[in-house]
Amino acid sequence: MKRRRKDSRSRALVRQIAAWCLHYPDAELAQRMDLLRECLAEIAGTGAAKHLHHTLEHLAKTPAQQAEQHYIEVFDTSPRRGLYLTWYVHGDTRLRGGALAELAGVYRTHGYRIIGGELPDYLPALLEFSAGPRRREGERLLGRYRPAIEVLHRKLAEIETPYAPAVQAVLDAVPRQRESTAAPSQAPTEQVGLQPYPLTLQEGRR
C-alpha cells in the first residue's frame, strides 16, 4: 500500500512539474524554478526526472526573450505542435466542440478551474488537474488522450526542441488504457460548425 501511494505521488509530481515546464515562460514560471527543482529532487534517479531536468535547464539558462520566442515558434505557429489535445483527434470540427465540453464538465464536477484563459484540452491544465486530488480521474483523461500526446512528442522530437523531453516525461507518467482516443495521422479539416468555446477563467496566460 505504501509503495502504491509513493508511486502515485511520484507520477503526480512528474505531471505537476511537466505542467510548469510546458507553461509559457513568463515571470511566474521563473519565480517557481527553485520549487520545481525541489520537487524534481523527490523523484531523482527516474527516467522522468532526467527528461524534466533537461527542459528545466533550458528554461533556467535561456534569456527570457529568447525563451519566449522559442516557445511561440514551437507551440503557437502550427497546430501540429500545439498543446491542445482534442485538435489531434478532431481537428477544427464539430466533434471537437463536444470533446471540449466533456472535459470542461469533468473539471466543473471536481471543482477545478483553469487559470489562464485556456481551453480545457490545454495539456498543462490537464496535467495540473491530474496531479491534484482527483488523480485517478486525471489519469483516465490523460490515458484517453495518450495517442495525441504521443503525436505531439513525435513532432517536438523532429525539431529537437528542449520541450520534447518534458512531453516524454508525461508519457512516462501516463498509464496505457484499453480505451483511448486514437489520433489520426492527419487531423480532420472541417472548418464549419465549431463555435468559439466559452469558458470563464481568471486571468490571461500572457
C-alpha positions in Angstrom: 0.0 0.0 0.0 2.8 2.4 0.9 4.6 1.6 -2.4 1.4 2.3 -4.3 0.9 5.7 -2.6 4.6 6.5 -3.3 4.2 5.6 -7.0 1.1 7.7 -7.2 2.8 10.7 -5.6 5.8 10.3 -8.0 3.5 10.3 -11.0 1.7 13.3 -9.7 5.0 15.2 -9.2 6.0 14.4 -12.7 2.8 15.7 -14.1 2.9 18.9 -12.0 6.5 19.7 -12.9 5.8 18.9 -16.6 2.7 21.2 -16.5 5.0 24.1 -15.5 7.7 23.1 -18.0 5.1 23.4 -20.7 3.8 26.7 -19.4 4.6 29.9 -21.2 8.0 31.0 -19.9 6.9 34.1 -18.1 7.9 35.8 -14.8 5.7 33.4 -12.8 7.5 30.4 -14.1 10.8 32.0 -13.4 9.7 32.5 -9.8 8.9 28.8 -9.4 12.1 27.4 -10.7 13.6 26.7 -7.2 10.4 25.0 -6.1 10.3 22.9 -9.3 13.9 21.8 -8.6 13.0 20.8 -5.1 10.1 18.7 -6.5 12.4 17.2 -9.0 14.8 16.1 -6.3 12.0 13.9 -4.8 11.9 11.8 -8.0 15.7 11.9 -8.6 17.0 8.8 -10.4 14.0 8.2 -12.5 13.8 8.5 -16.3 11.1 11.1 -16.0 13.3 13.2 -13.7 16.1 13.1 -16.3 13.8 14.3 -19.0 12.3 17.1 -16.9 15.8 18.2 -15.8 16.7 18.7 -19.4 13.7 21.0 -20.0 14.2 22.9 -16.7 17.9 23.6 -17.6 16.8 25.0 -20.9 14.4 27.3 -19.2 16.9 28.3 -16.5 19.7 29.1 -18.8 17.9 30.7 -21.7 17.4 34.5 -21.6 13.7 35.4 -21.1 13.1 37.0 -24.5 14.8 34.1 -26.3 12.8 31.5 -24.3 9.6 33.3 -25.1 10.4 33.4 -28.8 11.3 29.7 -28.8 8.1 28.8 -27.0 6.0 30.7 -29.6 7.8 29.2 -32.5 7.3 25.7 -31.1 3.8 25.7 -29.9 2.0 28.7 -31.4 2.9 28.6 -35.1 1.5 25.2 -36.0 -1.5 23.3 -34.6 0.5 20.1 -35.3 2.7 21.0 -32.4 0.1 22.7 -30.3 -0.8 21.8 -26.7 -4.5 21.4 -27.4 -5.1 17.7 -27.4 -8.5 17.4 -28.9 -7.2 19.0 -32.1 -5.1 16.0 -32.8 -8.2 13.8 -32.7 -10.9 16.1 -34.2 -9.2 19.0 -35.9 -11.4 22.1 -36.2 -14.7 20.2 -36.5 -18.0 20.0 -34.7 -16.8 16.9 -32.8 -14.1 18.9 -31.1 -16.6 21.2 -29.5 -18.3 18.2 -27.9 -14.9 16.9 -26.6 -14.1 20.3 -25.1 -17.5 20.4 -23.4 -16.9 17.0 -21.9 -13.6 18.0 -20.5 -15.0 21.2 -19.1 -17.8 19.2 -17.5 -15.3 16.9 -15.7 -13.4 19.9 -14.4 -16.6 21.5 -13.1 -17.7 18.3 -11.4 -14.5 18.2 -9.5 -14.3 21.9 -8.7 -11.2 22.6 -10.9 -10.9 25.9 -12.6 -8.3 26.7 -15.3 -6.2 29.7 -14.6 -5.1 31.5 -17.8 -8.0 31.7 -20.2 -7.1 28.4 -21.9 -9.3 25.7 -23.4 -9.9 22.6 -21.3 -7.8 20.4 -23.6 -4.7 22.5 -22.9 -2.1 19.9 -21.9 -0.6 21.8 -18.9 -4.1 22.3 -17.5 -4.9 18.6 -17.8 -1.6 17.7 -16.2 -2.3 20.0 -13.3 -5.7 18.6 -12.8 -4.3 15.0 -12.9 -1.7 16.0 -10.2 -4.3 17.2 -7.8 -6.8 15.4 -5.5 -8.6 13.7 -8.4 -5.6 11.9 -9.7 -7.5 8.8 -10.8 -9.9 10.8 -13.0 -7.0 12.8 -14.3 -5.1 9.7 -15.2 -8.1 8.4 -17.0 -8.3 11.5 -19.2 -4.6 11.5 -19.9 -4.8 7.8 -20.8 -7.6 8.6 -23.2 -5.6 11.3 -25.0 -2.2 9.4 -24.8 -2.2 8.9 -28.6 -2.5 12.6 -29.1 0.4 13.2 -26.6 2.5 10.7 -28.5 1.9 12.6 -31.7 2.9 15.8 -30.0 6.1 14.2 -28.7 7.0 12.9 -32.1 6.5 16.4 -33.7 8.6 18.0 -31.0 11.4 15.4 -31.3 11.5 16.1 -35.0 12.6 19.7 -34.4 14.8 18.7 -31.5 13.3 21.2 -29.1 14.1 21.0 -25.4 10.4 20.7 -24.8 10.3 17.2 -26.2 11.9 15.6 -23.1 9.2 17.1 -20.9 6.5 15.5 -23.0 8.3 12.2 -22.9 8.2 12.5 -19.1 4.5 13.0 -19.3 4.2 9.8 -21.4 6.3 8.0 -18.7 3.7 9.0 -16.1 0.6 8.2 -18.2 -0.7 4.6 -18.0 -1.8 3.0 -21.2 -5.5 2.3 -21.3 -7.5 -0.2 -23.4 -9.9 2.6 -24.4 -8.1 5.6 -25.7 -9.0 8.3 -28.3 -6.9 7.5 -31.3 -5.2 10.4 -33.1 -5.4 10.1 -36.9 -2.3 10.6 -38.9 -3.8 13.9 -40.1 -6.3 15.9 -38.2 -9.8 16.4 -39.8 -10.0 19.7 -41.7 -13.7 20.6 -41.5 -13.8 24.3 -40.5 -17.6 24.9 -40.2 -19.6 24.3 -37.1 -17.0 24.8 -34.4 -18.1 27.7 -32.3 -15.7 29.6 -30.0 -15.8 27.8 -26.8 -17.0 29.9 -23.8 -15.1 29.3 -20.6 -14.8 32.0 -17.9 -11.4 31.9 -16.4 -9.5 34.2 -14.0 -6.6 35.7 -15.9 -4.8 35.7 -19.3 -1.7 33.5 -19.9 0.3 36.3 -21.3 
